[in-house]
Amino acid sequence: MAGDPTATYLRGHSSAALVSACLLLSAMLPAGSAGLSRRARIDALRNPPVTHILIDTISNPPAPAPTIQALADPSVLRPERMPPPLHTKGNRIVGPDGKLVRLRGVNIASLEWTDSGENVARSLEVAIAEWGCNIVRIPLNQDRWFGRSPTQTDGGETYRAIVDSLVVAAAQRGAYILLDLHWSDLGAWGQFIGQHRMPDPGSLLFWQDLGQRYANHPAVLMGVYNEPHDISWEVWRNGGVLEEAVRPSERHDPRKPLKRIRTTVRYRAVGHQELYDAIRAAGATENIIVLGGLDWAYDLAGLLDGYSIRGENLLYDTHVYPNKDWKPELSWENAFLTPSRMLPVLVGEWGGSASRDGEPGFVEKFVQCLRDHENLSWTAWDLHPAAGPTLIRNWDYEPTELGRIVMDELRSSGQ
């Protein structure tokens, strides 16, 4: 609102500056409305002009995350029994003998939104031993990895130990584990923790640390960033400067006049090529690296237009849900099937409604699509009773209708 004296533009992320802006706004409104009618004065108090706050984490970066010391004995992450190492060749994942390996499994959410996860160890055991998964996808949080969640007091030690235990548990059972960076923070440690358009400089530190910690572990795949969205392929590949609106940190008190504050964060989006290079430079020269496309990781078409990543052992990730193919250019064929004929593709998330009244629903159609394309690996969403579309109804692991279909598909694969 250029020219409006009540529109305060702030740079930085000082809470003191925010408080001052609010006080200034409340002081200015009554004086500015002195000549108005009683109704107009009330409306002015209840609907003040918008105060814009710009938090610039590029010019004013928060304190860096602490450096995590490498494990004194990395062998503790490598049990005697481990699955064979994988690599990509052409549009396929292959084992040491060069034969096709098809990864099929489930997501196990909650380490993105909690410090210790919700039944993650038990879920991993159920997924592999009872459902027949040969891979599990584990969403992670860069702030919690470094102990920067407001609820953590141990510098992330417990969180990292949980992730380590999941890596070991999967490897001991001969299965693979995809560690996926799900939530980031717009370059402000502990402040805007959630799902964003692109990774930020903290994501780079996260992958430098994990790249070293799980370097060349045969069971570990590394998922660079969950769901990039609302960006160009140029930014996706090479990074850039982005701005995102963030939600107010406090709920409005209905007894007080409205505070119309719109907060925007400007941050450096780190490109996927830079993240790939950082993981390799950290020592993880052999792990498969997984990269999600545009449109919340659905659209991979741009990879065939020159935006694929320079490197080896790359696996591209698509997330397929019923709301995606609503126009021709977003059809399954265009979004991921055509790219999958040239590049190795994982369906990192999928799920939705099953048939009704005998008419095949999304799930049946998509399962048939997966059957028809044997080079597509997949992990269904999600083995948690509250992370929809859910595969289980409760923590007794009673499958939902979707869960039953996924379970039957896993068991019929002969894994």
N, C-alpha and C positions, 0 to 999 in steps of 0.2 A: 504494500500500500504506500507507494512513493508519495512524499509530500504530506502525509498524515503525521502530525506531531506526536500522536500516541502510538505509532508503530515503531517500536524500539528494535533495532537490529543489533544483536550481540554476536561477537565472535569469541570462540573459546568455549569452555564448558564449566565455568565457575558458578557454583551454586549461589555465591554471594551476589553475583551479577544478576542471576535470575530473580532473586528475592527483591533486589533493588528495582528491577524492571516492573515487577508486580505492584510494588508500593507506589512507584511513579504513576502507573496506570490508574490505580484507585484514587490517587490524589487529583489527577487531572480531570477525570470524568465529571464529578459534581460541579467543579468550577466552569467547565466548558459547556455545561447544560443549564446554566443559571437562567438564561432567557427563554427556556423551553417550557412547555406546559408540564403539569404534574405527570401526566401519562408519558410524555416524551422523556422526562427526566428518569422515570422508572425504567423505561425501555433502554435508555442509555446506560443505566447502571447494570441492567440484566444482560445487555448485549453490547459490551464494550467493543471498540475496534480491535481487530486481531493484532496481537503482539507477536512478531516473528522473531524467533531465536535461531540463530545459525551456529551450530557447534562444529568447529572445523578441526577434525583430528589429524589433518595433514600439517597445518601450521602449529597446532598445539597438541602434539601427541601425548597421551598419558604415559605414566612411568612404564618402562618395559617389563615384560614378565620375567620372573627369575629364571636363571639358567638351571636346568635340571641336570644333575650329575648322572653320567652314564652308569648303568648297572655294574657293580663291581665284578659280577660273574654272569655274563650274558647267557651262559649255558643253562641257567635255571629256566630259561624260556624255551628250551629245546629238550623235550622228553625223549626217551629212547625210541619210541614209536612216533613217527611223523609221516604225513602224506608226502608223496613225491613232489618235487618242485614242478611248477607249471611255467609255460611261456606261450606267447601268441605267435601264430604263423598264418599269414594270409588273413582269412576271416574266422579263424578258429583258435580255441584254446587247446593246447596239446600237452601231453606228458613227455617224460624223457624218451619214450619210444617213438615219439612223433605221431601217436594216435590221438584222435579226438577225445577230449575230456569235456563232458557237459556238466557244469555246475548247476545244482538245483537245491534250493533251500528256502529259508524264511528270514525276515527281519526280526530282530529282537530289540525293541525300542525301550527307552526310559533313561539311559545314561546321558541323553541330551538334556533332559529336563530335571534330573535329580543328581545329587552328589554321589549316591551309592547304588543307583539302579533299583529296579523292582523285580525281584525273583529272576535276575538275569542268569545266574549260574544254573538254576533249576531249568529255566527255559532252554538254555543251550543243550543241557543233557536230554531233555525231552525231544528237542528238534532233531538231534542226531540219532539217539538210541531208539526212539519210539516212532518218530515220523519218517525217518530215513533220509534226512538232509545230508548232503556232502559239503554244504557251505552254510554259514550263517552271516548275516550282515548286521553289524553293530553300529548304530548311530552314536557319535561322540560330540563333545562340546569342548572347544579350545580353552574357554575360561576355566572350566572345571579341571581340565588336564593340568593347568598351571596353578590351580588353587585360588583362582580369582573370583569365584562365585561368592556373593555376600554371605552365604551360609557355611562356607568352608573355613576351617581354622588350622589346617595341617599342611597348607601349601600344596594340596592336591595329592599328597602321598597315598591316601586311601584310594582315591579315584584311580590313580595309575596302577596300584596293586590289583584292583578289580579287573582292569583291562588286561594286565599281564596274566591273571588267573584264567581269563576267558581264552586267551591265546593258547595257553598250555592245555587247557581242557579240550579245546577243539583239536589241537594237534595230536593229543593222546588218543583221541577217538578216530584218527585218520581223516579228519575233515579240515576244511579251509575256513578262514575267518576274514571277512572284509571289514576293515576298520574305516568307517565313513565319517568325514567331518561334516556334521549335520548343522550345528549351530555356531555362530560367530558373534562379533560384537561391534562392527563398524569402526574398528580401530580404537575402541575405548574400553579397556579392561573392566569387566564387571558391571558395565552400565547399560548396554543395549543387547543383552544376551538373547539370541533368538535366531530365526531363519531369515536370511537376508539375500539380496540380489547377487552378491559376489563375495568372495573371500577378501580379507583385508590383511594388513601387515602382521597381525597376530596369527593369522592362519599360516603365514610363511614360517613363523617361529614354531608353530605347532608341528608342521611337517618336517622341519629341520630336526626337531627333537624325536618325533616318531620314526623318521627315516633312519636315524642313527640307532634307535633302540631296537627296531625290528628289522634291521638291515639283513636282507637275503634270507629271512626266515621262510622256509618253504611253505608254511601254512598261511602266511599273511599276505593279503591283497590290500592295497591302500587306495581308498576312495577320496579323491582330492577335495570335492565340494558337492554337497548333496544336490541342490536344485537351483542352478543359476537361472535368472529370469529377468525379463524387461531390460535387456541389454542387446548390443549388437554383437555379431560374431567377432568383430575386431576387438572389442573390449573383452569378450570371453577369452580370446587367445592371448592378447597382449596387455590387458589391463587398461586402466584409465582412472579418471576422477568421476565419482558418482555422488549423488545426493539422495538421501532417503528420509522421508518423514517418519518420525517415531511417535509412539503413543505417550500421553502425559504419564508421569510417574506417580501421580496422586489422583485419587477420585475427587470429583467436585463436591464440596460441602453445599447442600441445597439451601442452607441458611445464609449463604453469602452470595454476592453478585458473581455472575459467571466470569471466569477467567478464560478469555479466548486466546490461548497461547498455542501457536503452531511451531513445533520444534523440528528442525531439519538438521541432519548430520551430513557433512561433507567428508568423504574419506577416500583413501586410495584403494581402488579395487586391484587386487593382484591377479594378473593373468594366469591362465592354466599352464602356459609354457614355462613361466617363471617358477611356478610351484613344482612342476615336473622336474625341472632342472635342479631345484633345491633338494628334492628327495634323492635324486641320483647323487648329487654332490655330498650328501650326508652319509653315503655309503651303501644305500639301498639300490644297488645296481641291477639286481635280478628280480625283485618283487614285481608282480603285475600291478600297474597303476591304472586306476579306474577313473574315468572322466565323464561327468554328466553333461548333456547338451543344453540347448536353450529351452524356453517355455517350460520352466520347472523340470528340466532334464528330460523332456519328451522328444524334442526336435533335434535330430542328428544330421539333417540335410546339408547344413553348411559345411560339414566335414568334407563333403565331396566337391566343394567350391574353393578349396585351398586353405581351409582353416583347421585342418587336422594338426596334431601336435608332432613336432620333430622328436623322434625317439623310438624306443623299442619296448616290447612287452606292454603295450597299451591296450586297454579294454574300454570301449565306450558304453556309457550307461544311459538307458532310456527308462522313463517311468510312465507306465501306461494305465490310464484310468478311463472310465466311461465318458467323462466330459471333454476328452481331448479331440477326437476326430470329427469336429463339428463343421468343418469346411474342407473342400478337396485338398488344398495344399497341406492340410494337417492330417491326412489319411495315414493309416498305419504304413501303407506302402511308401509314401513319400517321407514320413517322419523317421522310420527306422528300418523297414524291411529292405528298401533299396540300399541304404548305407551298409546293412549287414551282409550284403553280397560282396562287399569290398573290404569291410573292416570287421574286426571281432566286436560283438555286441552282447552286453548283459542287460536283461530287463531287471534293473535293481529294485523296482517297486511295481506291483500291480495288484489289483483287487477290485471288487465291486459286487454287483448284484447277480445272483444266479437266476435260473429260469423261473417263470411264473406261468401257471396254467399250461405247462407243456411247451411254451414258446422259449427257445433258447435265449438266455440273457447274455450280458457282456462276458461273464466268466466262461461259460461254455464256448463261446465264439473265440475268446482269446486263448483258452487252453488248446483248442484245435489249431489255432495259429502257431502256438509253441510246438505242438506235435509235428506240424508240417515243416518246421524250420529247425532241424536238429542242431545247427550251429549256435542257436540262441540259448545262452545260459540264463537263469532267472532266480530271483529271491522274492517271494510273495510277501506282502504287507498284511498284518503284523501279528506276531505271537504275543499279544498283550490284550487283555479283555477290554481296554479302554482306548486303544489307539486304532481307530477305524481306518479302513475296513478291517475288522478284527477277524482273526482266525480261531480264537477261543472265546468261550463265554465266561470263564471264571478261571481261578488259579488251580482248579482241578484239571485244567487243560481239556475240558469238554469242547470239542470242535463246533464252531458255527457251521452253517451250510457252506459258506466259502471255505472254511477250514477243512471240512470233510472232503471237498473236491480236491483241494491242494494235497491233503494227506494221501488220498487215493492215487493221485498223479505221482507223488513221490514214491510210494510203495510199488507202483506198477513199473517203475523205471528199472528195477533190478539192481539198484545201488546197494 
